[in-house]
Amino acid sequence: MTADERLSQLEPLLSSALRALDQHTNQLNLLTTAVSEQGSNIIFVLREQEAAKSRLDGVD
């Protein structure tokens, strides 16, 4: 088998592997964004809860 024939066999495999890697990278970016947004939402809720508790403590 010549070098060109080996390369012709490897190119589709490499292309497929890189396509899968690109898809996984995309999914990871989407998950990272979603987790970041969830974290921001949780922080917001905790701050609001703390503010409400402070207001209730001040009423006493």
C-alpha positions as CSV (number, residue, x, y, z in Angstrom):
1,M,0.0,0.0,0.0
2,T,1.4,3.4,-0.9
3,A,1.5,6.5,1.2
4,D,-1.3,8.0,-0.9
5,E,-3.5,5.0,-0.4
6,R,-3.0,5.1,3.3
7,L,-3.8,8.8,3.4
8,S,-6.9,8.2,1.4
9,Q,-8.1,5.7,4.0
10,L,-7.2,7.9,6.9
11,E,-8.8,11.1,5.7
12,P,-12.4,9.9,6.1
13,L,-11.7,8.6,9.6
14,L,-10.0,11.8,10.6
15,S,-12.8,13.9,9.2
16,S,-15.4,11.9,11.1
17,A,-13.4,12.2,14.3
18,L,-13.0,15.9,13.9
19,R,-16.7,16.3,13.1
20,A,-17.6,14.4,16.3
21,L,-15.1,16.6,18.3
22,D,-16.7,19.7,16.9
23,Q,-20.2,18.5,17.9
24,H,-19.0,17.7,21.4
25,T,-17.3,21.1,21.7
26,N,-20.5,22.7,20.6
27,Q,-22.5,20.7,23.2
28,L,-20.0,21.6,25.9
29,N,-20.3,25.3,25.1
30,L,-24.1,25.1,25.3
31,L,-23.9,23.3,28.6
32,T,-21.4,25.7,30.0
33,T,-23.7,28.6,29.1
34,A,-26.7,26.9,30.6
35,V,-24.9,26.1,33.9
36,S,-23.6,29.7,34.1
37,E,-27.2,31.0,33.6
38,Q,-28.5,28.6,36.2
39,G,-25.8,29.8,38.6
40,S,-26.8,33.4,38.1
41,N,-30.4,32.5,38.7
42,I,-29.6,30.7,41.9
43,I,-27.4,33.7,43.1
44,F,-30.3,36.1,42.3
45,V,-32.8,33.9,44.3
46,L,-30.5,33.7,47.3
47,R,-29.9,37.4,47.3
48,E,-33.6,38.1,47.1
49,Q,-34.2,35.6,49.9
50,E,-31.5,37.3,52.0
51,A,-33.0,40.7,51.4
52,A,-36.5,39.5,52.3
53,K,-35.2,38.0,55.5
54,S,-33.5,41.2,56.4
55,R,-36.7,43.2,55.8
56,L,-38.6,40.7,57.9
57,D,-36.0,40.9,60.7
58,G,-36.3,44.7,60.6
59,V,-40.1,44.6,61.1
60,D,-39.8,43.0,64.5
